[in-house]
């Protein structure tokens, strides 16, 4: 992940922990 944005991170976390 090159873009470390709070929104992007939230999406990633939600996707990985979802």
C-alpha positions in Angstrom: 0.0 0.0 0.0 1.7 3.2 -1.2 -1.1 5.5 0.0 -1.3 5.5 3.8 -4.5 7.5 4.2 -6.8 7.0 7.2 -9.8 6.3 4.9 -7.8 3.8 2.9 -6.4 2.1 6.0 -9.9 1.9 7.4 -11.1 0.3 4.2 -8.2 -2.2 4.2 -8.7 -3.0 7.8 -12.4 -3.5 7.2 -11.6 -5.7 4.2 -9.0 -7.8 6.1 -10.9 -8.0 9.3 -14.2 -8.5 7.5 
